[in-house]
Amino acid sequence: MEAGAHRERVAAALREHPIAGAAFGVWLATLLGFLAIGAVLPVLPRYVKGPIGGSDIAVGIVVGAFALSAVIGRPIAGRLADLYGRKPVVLAGLLLMAVSSALLLIPGGVAWLVFARLVVGVGDGWLFTAAVTWVVDLAPADRRGQTIGLFGIAVWGGLSVGSVLGQAVYDAASYDAVWLMAAALPLAGAALALRLRDPHEPVPAASRPGFALPREAVAPGLALALANIGFGTMAGFVVLHLDARDIAHSATAFTVFAAAVVFTRLFAGRVPDRFGAAPTAAVAFTAEAVGMGLLALAQSFPVALAGSLVMGCGFSLLFPALALAVVSRVDERQRGMALGAFTAFFDIGVGLGGPLAGAVAAVSGYPEAFWMGAACAAVGGVIATRSARGAGAGPGQHAPPAPAPG
């Protein structure tokens, strides 16, 4: 009885606030898409090494192939979302993700798996770019930073929960069961997205801007790439670094980092909107650099956890602050294109971070790799602070208006 009453209250609230309901629907559709990506991640390497008979190099190529098509696909997705609406691109992204999982059901070698991963990369890039632009369209101007941060939880939550779900399905059934689930989840997201309101008016042909990369996205994007070099270092080497120093429970460090990202966005999500993009970015980059420095210095479990916590809190606010700087300044007709170009820098930073950290670790050691990440964060902070100055509407300041369409 109480559960039924609660559902009715939620339904009534969504009817009263249709924009909030649509934003939640976009968030949920995105979560379903990234649950599918997360479900495949822990199972795919075993599949490549097992039934396919591939090498460790093949595992790396198959798992990482999606990043190439995602980087290329994001600006294209943004352009299409500006021209034809956010919903069609979200639907196309979800359908491509479902197709990519269905392709895994067809027996093939490493080349076939790479093709399937390239397809999922396009789907990932199209879904994320169009969906984040959609929720920004729906958000009140003074809550755009918070909305972007909360949207990111759909990605983090989908990848983390999806990996647990995929492993559980594999343990209980088979590879094919995982692939089928990963195909069904995006289809469920597409069915949901079909019912949602898209307020974006497609740009008339006579007033369409060119395909040039919006300059408003370049400097914040470069700062984001530098921040993600630190993330790539953290994801790839924190366990190895702490193990080398005989620090027990080393995997907990990354768990604490991820939890800090989620909880900071939940409880401090309005910081970019209240204080502006530049101050938020300055503090966030400083926190990332300090956290990486603590990890480099860590000789004990508490210091390692402190470094992970500080880095996670800072990293959590970087993307919302920098994205807010982009959307505050770009012409609304190019919002999707700008966010697509901006988010492509995320993939570039992650893609560079792991190999760069590995090279530094091979030459000098794991601590030096973390100091390298801290230095990148410091440089990114300088770029972000300068490029985001005045963006976002904090107390006593106002973001410059975007150029009027036409």
C-alpha positions in Angstrom: 0.0 0.0 0.0 2.8 2.4 1.0 4.8 1.5 -2.2 1.7 2.2 -4.3 1.2 5.6 -2.6 4.9 6.5 -3.1 4.7 5.7 -6.9 1.6 7.8 -7.2 3.3 10.8 -5.5 6.3 10.4 -7.9 4.0 10.2 -10.9 2.1 13.3 -9.7 5.4 15.2 -9.2 6.5 14.3 -12.7 3.2 15.5 -14.2 3.5 18.8 -12.3 7.1 19.3 -13.5 7.3 17.8 -17.0 10.8 19.2 -17.7 12.2 17.4 -14.6 10.4 14.3 -15.8 11.9 14.5 -19.2 15.4 15.1 -17.8 15.1 12.1 -15.6 14.0 10.0 -18.5 17.0 11.1 -20.5 19.2 10.2 -17.5 17.6 6.8 -17.2 17.9 6.0 -20.9 21.6 6.9 -20.7 22.0 4.7 -17.7 20.6 1.8 -19.6 23.0 2.3 -22.4 26.0 2.5 -20.2 24.9 -0.5 -18.2 25.3 -2.4 -21.4 28.8 -1.1 -22.0 29.7 -1.9 -18.4 28.3 -5.4 -18.6 30.6 -6.3 -21.5 33.8 -4.8 -20.0 34.8 -7.6 -17.5 33.8 -10.4 -19.7 35.3 -9.4 -23.1 39.0 -9.8 -22.2 38.3 -13.4 -21.0 36.4 -14.1 -24.2 39.3 -12.8 -26.4 41.8 -14.9 -24.5 39.5 -18.0 -24.3 37.2 -18.9 -27.2 38.9 -16.5 -29.6 42.4 -17.5 -28.7 43.8 -14.0 -28.8 46.9 -12.6 -27.1 47.3 -9.9 -24.5 47.9 -7.4 -27.3 44.7 -8.5 -28.9 42.8 -7.9 -25.7 44.1 -4.3 -25.5 43.2 -3.6 -29.1 39.7 -5.1 -28.8 38.9 -3.4 -25.5 40.3 0.0 -26.5 39.1 0.1 -30.1 35.9 1.9 -29.2 37.8 5.0 -28.1 38.9 5.8 -31.7 35.4 5.8 -33.1 34.0 7.6 -30.0 36.4 10.5 -30.5 35.5 10.9 -34.1 31.8 10.3 -33.5 31.2 12.9 -30.8 31.5 16.1 -32.9 29.5 14.5 -35.6 26.8 13.6 -33.1 26.7 17.1 -31.8 26.4 18.5 -35.3 23.5 16.2 -36.1 21.8 16.9 -32.7 21.9 20.6 -33.5 20.5 20.2 -37.0 17.9 17.5 -36.4 17.2 17.4 -32.7 18.6 15.6 -29.7 16.2 12.7 -29.6 17.0 11.2 -33.0 20.7 11.1 -32.2 20.1 9.5 -28.7 17.9 6.9 -30.4 20.5 6.2 -33.0 23.3 5.9 -30.4 21.3 3.4 -28.3 20.4 1.3 -31.4 24.1 1.2 -32.5 25.0 0.0 -29.0 22.4 -2.7 -29.2 23.7 -3.7 -32.7 27.3 -3.8 -31.4 26.3 -6.3 -28.7 24.3 -8.4 -31.1 27.4 -8.6 -33.3 29.2 -10.4 -30.5 26.8 -13.3 -30.9 28.2 -14.0 -34.4 31.4 -16.2 -34.2 34.4 -14.3 -35.5 38.0 -13.5 -34.9 39.8 -10.5 -33.4 39.0 -8.4 -36.5 35.3 -9.0 -36.1 35.4 -8.0 -32.4 37.3 -4.8 -33.3 34.6 -4.0 -35.8 31.9 -4.6 -33.1 33.8 -2.3 -30.7 34.1 0.4 -33.3 30.3 0.3 -33.6 29.8 0.6 -29.9 32.2 3.6 -29.8 30.1 5.4 -32.3 27.0 4.5 -30.2 28.7 5.7 -27.0 29.7 9.0 -28.5 26.4 9.7 -30.1 24.4 8.7 -27.0 26.5 10.7 -24.5 26.8 13.8 -26.7 23.2 14.1 -27.6 21.9 13.2 -24.2 24.1 15.6 -22.2 23.0 18.4 -24.7 19.4 17.4 -24.2 19.5 17.7 -20.4 21.3 21.0 -20.7 18.4 22.2 -22.9 16.0 21.1 -20.2 17.9 22.5 -17.3 17.2 26.0 -15.8 20.1 28.4 -16.6 21.2 28.6 -13.0 21.4 24.8 -12.6 23.2 23.7 -15.7 26.4 22.8 -13.9 24.5 20.7 -11.4 22.6 19.1 -14.2 25.7 18.1 -16.1 27.3 16.7 -13.0 24.2 14.6 -12.1 24.0 13.4 -15.7 27.5 12.1 -15.4 26.4 9.7 -12.6 24.4 7.8 -15.3 27.7 7.1 -17.0 29.7 6.2 -13.8 26.8 4.3 -12.4 26.2 2.4 -15.6 29.8 1.3 -16.0 30.3 0.3 -12.4 27.0 -1.5 -11.8 27.0 -2.9 -15.3 30.4 -4.6 -14.8 29.0 -6.4 -11.7 25.9 -7.3 -13.6 27.8 -8.7 -16.6 30.1 -10.8 -14.4 27.1 -12.2 -12.5 25.3 -13.2 -15.7 28.5 -14.8 -17.1 29.0 -16.8 -13.9 25.4 -18.0 -14.0 25.0 -18.6 -17.7 27.4 -17.9 -20.7 29.1 -15.3 -22.9 26.0 -15.2 -25.2 23.8 -14.4 -22.2 25.9 -11.4 -21.5 25.8 -10.3 -25.1 22.0 -10.7 -25.2 21.6 -8.6 -22.1 23.9 -6.0 -23.4 21.8 -5.8 -26.6 18.4 -5.6 -24.7 19.4 -2.8 -22.2 19.9 -0.1 -24.9 16.7 -1.2 -26.7 14.9 -0.6 -23.4 16.6 2.8 -23.2 15.5 3.6 -26.8 11.9 2.6 -26.0 12.0 5.1 -23.0 13.6 7.9 -25.0 10.9 7.7 -27.7 8.3 8.9 -25.1 10.3 11.9 -24.0 10.0 15.6 -24.9 12.8 17.2 -26.9 12.5 21.0 -26.7 15.2 21.7 -29.3 14.0 23.2 -32.6 16.1 21.9 -35.5 18.2 24.7 -37.1 16.7 25.9 -40.4 18.9 25.3 -43.4 19.3 29.0 -44.2 20.8 29.8 -40.7 22.9 26.7 -40.1 26.5 27.5 -39.0 29.4 25.8 -40.6 31.1 22.6 -39.4 34.1 24.4 -37.9 35.1 23.3 -34.4 33.6 25.9 -32.0 36.5 27.7 -30.4 34.7 27.9 -27.1 35.3 24.2 -26.7 39.1 24.1 -27.4 40.7 25.5 -24.2 38.3 23.9 -21.8 38.7 20.6 -23.8 42.5 20.8 -23.5 42.2 21.3 -19.8 39.9 18.3 -19.6 42.4 16.2 -21.5 45.1 17.1 -19.1 42.9 16.2 -16.2 42.2 12.9 -17.7 45.8 12.0 -18.1 45.7 11.9 -14.3 42.6 9.7 -14.4 44.3 7.3 -16.8 47.2 7.1 -14.5 45.0 6.5 -11.5 42.9 3.8 -13.3 45.9 2.0 -14.7 48.5 2.1 -12.0 47.2 2.9 -8.6 47.0 -0.8 -7.7 50.4 -1.6 -9.0 51.9 1.4 -7.3 50.5 0.5 -3.9 51.3 -3.1 -4.3 54.9 -2.2 -5.0 55.0 -0.5 -1.6 53.3 -3.4 0.2 50.2 -1.4 1.0 47.3 -3.8 1.6 43.8 -3.4 0.1 45.3 -1.5 -2.8 42.1 -1.9 -5.0 40.2 0.0 -2.3 41.9 3.2 -3.4 40.2 3.2 -6.8 36.8 2.4 -5.1 37.2 5.3 -2.8 38.1 7.6 -5.8 35.0 6.5 -7.7 32.7 6.9 -4.7 34.1 10.4 -4.1 33.3 11.3 -7.7 29.6 10.2 -7.3 29.0 11.6 -3.8 30.6 15.0 -4.6 28.3 15.4 -7.6 25.3 14.4 -5.5 26.0 16.8 -2.6 28.1 19.6 -4.1 26.7 19.6 -7.6 25.6 23.2 -7.4 29.1 24.6 -6.7 29.8 25.5 -10.4 26.4 27.3 -10.7 26.8 29.2 -7.4 30.5 30.2 -7.7 31.2 30.2 -11.4 33.1 27.8 -13.7 36.6 29.4 -13.2 36.8 29.3 -9.4 35.3 25.8 -9.3 37.8 24.6 -11.9 40.7 26.2 -10.0 39.8 24.4 -6.8 39.0 21.1 -8.6 42.3 21.0 -10.5 44.2 21.9 -7.3 42.5 19.0 -5.5 43.3 16.6 -8.3 47.0 17.6 -8.2 47.2 17.4 -4.4 45.5 14.0 -4.4 47.9 12.6 -7.0 50.8 14.0 -5.0 49.5 12.2 -1.9 49.3 9.0 -3.8 52.8 9.5 -5.1 54.1 10.0 -1.5 51.9 7.3 0.1 53.7 4.8 2.3 50.6 3.7 4.2 46.9 2.8 3.6 45.4 5.9 5.2 47.6 8.3 3.1 46.6 6.4 -0.1 42.9 6.6 0.8 43.3 10.4 1.6 44.9 10.9 -1.8 42.2 9.0 -3.6 39.4 10.9 -1.7 40.9 14.3 -2.4 41.5 13.5 -6.0 38.0 12.1 -6.5 36.4 15.2 -5.0 38.3 17.4 -7.3 37.9 15.3 -10.4 34.2 15.1 -9.8 33.7 18.8 -10.4 36.1 19.2 -13.3 33.8 18.1 -16.1 30.7 20.1 -14.9 32.7 23.2 -14.4 34.4 23.0 -17.8 31.3 22.0 -19.6 29.5 24.9 -18.0 32.2 27.2 -19.4 31.5 25.9 -22.9 27.6 26.1 -22.8 27.7 29.5 -21.2 29.5 31.0 -24.2 28.6 29.0 -27.3 25.8 29.9 -29.7 22.7 27.7 -28.8 22.6 26.6 -32.5 26.1 25.0 -31.9 25.6 23.7 -28.4 25.6 20.0 -29.4 28.6 20.5 -31.7 30.5 22.3 -28.9 29.7 19.7 -26.3 30.6 16.9 -28.8 34.0 18.5 -29.5 34.6 19.2 -25.8 33.8 15.6 -24.7 36.1 14.2 -27.4 39.0 15.6 -25.3 37.9 13.4 -22.5 38.6 10.3 -24.6 41.9 11.8 -25.8 43.1 12.4 -22.3 42.2 8.9 -21.1 43.7 7.4 -24.2 47.0 9.3 -23.7 47.1 8.9 -19.9 47.6 5.2 -19.6 50.4 4.9 -22.2 52.1 8.0 -21.0 52.0 6.9 -17.3 53.2 3.5 -18.4 56.2 5.0 -20.2 57.1 7.2 -17.2 56.7 4.3 -14.8 58.9 2.1 -17.0 61.7 4.7 -17.0 61.5 6.2 -13.5 58.9 4.3 -11.4 55.3 4.5 -10.3 55.6 7.5 -8.0 57.0 9.6 -10.9 54.0 8.6 -13.0 51.7 10.1 -10.4 53.9 13.2 -10.1 53.5 13.5 -13.9 49.7 13.3 -13.5 49.8 16.0 -10.8 51.9 18.3 -13.1 49.4 17.8 -15.9 46.6 18.7 -13.5 48.4 21.9 -12.5 48.9 23.0 -16.1 45.3 22.1 -16.8 44.2 24.2 -13.9 46.0 27.3 -15.3 44.4 26.8 -18.8 40.9 26.1 -17.2 41.0 29.2 -15.0 41.9 31.5 -17.8 39.5 30.0 -20.4 36.5 29.7 -18.0 36.9 33.2 -16.4 33.5 34.9 -16.2 31.5 31.7 -17.3 28.7 30.5 -15.0 26.5 32.7 -12.9 27.9 32.9 -9.4 27.0 35.5 -6.8 27.7 38.9 -8.1 28.8 37.7 -11.6 27.1 36.9 -14.8 28.2 34.8 -17.7 28.4 36.7 -21.0 25.4 36.1 -23.2 25.7 33.7 -26.1 25.3 35.3 -29.5 21.7 35.5 -30.7 20.8 33.0 -33.3 20.9 34.3 -36.8 
